[in-house]
C-alpha cells in the first residue's frame, strides 16, 4: 500500500470519538469529540471528514468502534452497535450513515481489532502473525489477529466477558451488568474503583490489595495464551497505562497458572510476549487508518 494514500478514520469510543486522517499509516491530523448521543457525535465526526474530503479526496475511510458490533457483512444489521451498556447507543447503525455520505470504500471493525492491526503493522507486534491487543479502561476488550487477520465469526472476540478462576478468598462480585465477575467486571476502571480500598491512583503499587487484581489479569492472559497461541500480547488502555506494575504482577503468576504445561513459557519469554503498546494512545486512530487501507486493497 502506498504510504502516501490519503485516508481517514473514525475511532468511536464510549467516552470520546476521534476523527483522524493520514498518509498511509502515518497520522497527520486528529480531532476529538465527546461521545454523547449518536446523532450529535457522528454528525460532528462526519462533518470533519467531509471537510478533509473537500480538501483532498479520501481513498477510503476506516471505522473502529466500541462494541459489541455486527461485523458480518451478510447480516441485516451489519455495521451496527448491538447490546451495549452505553446509554442510547444500542442498535445504532454506524457504517450506514458513513456510507450514505461518502462515496469511497469503508472498513469497519472493533476498536481493539483495529488497534491490534496498527500494533501489528507499525507497533509492538511487528513480525508476530498471531497477536492479541487488550485495552483495559472503562471496559475490557481484546482484538485478536490470527495470521495477521482479525478474528470474526458468529460475532467477534469478547474476551472481556470471559470468566476465569478466582484467587482463593477473593469475594469481590464484579461490576459487569451482564456477568458480574467476568474479566471486565474484575479488571476495568469501574471494577478497580469498587474493589480497591482507595482510588487506584492513590494506592501504592506494593499494596497487597493489588495482589488479586494481578492474579485475575494473569488468569485471563493464561487462557488467551492457551487458546490462541499468540506470539505477542499488547496491553493498553487507561488502567494499565496508569498502573504499569500490573503487567509485572500478571507475568509473575502465569507460570504457576500454566503449571509447567507450556515449557517454553518462562519469565524471559513472558517479558518479551506481554508488552505495552508502542503506539500509545495513537494505536486506535492508527488502527482506523489501517482499516481504511485494508478497504482500499479489498476494492482494487
Buried (B, 14 or more C-beta within 10 A) or exposed (E): BEEEBBBBBBBBBBEEBBBBBBBBBEBEEBBBBEBEEBEEBBEBBBEBBBEBBEEEEBBBBBBBBBBBBBBBEEEEBBBBBBEBEBEEBEEBBBBBBBBEBBEBBBBBBBBBBBBBBBBBBBBBBEEBBBBBBBBBBBBBBBBBBBEBEBBBEEBBBBBBBBBBEBBEEBEBEBBBEEBEBBBBBBBBBBBBEBBBEEEBEEBEEEEEBBBBBBBBBBBBBBBBBEEBEBEBBBBBBBBBBEBEEBBEBBBBBBBEBBEEEBEEBEEEBBEEBBBBBBBEBBBBBBBBBBBBBBBBEEEE
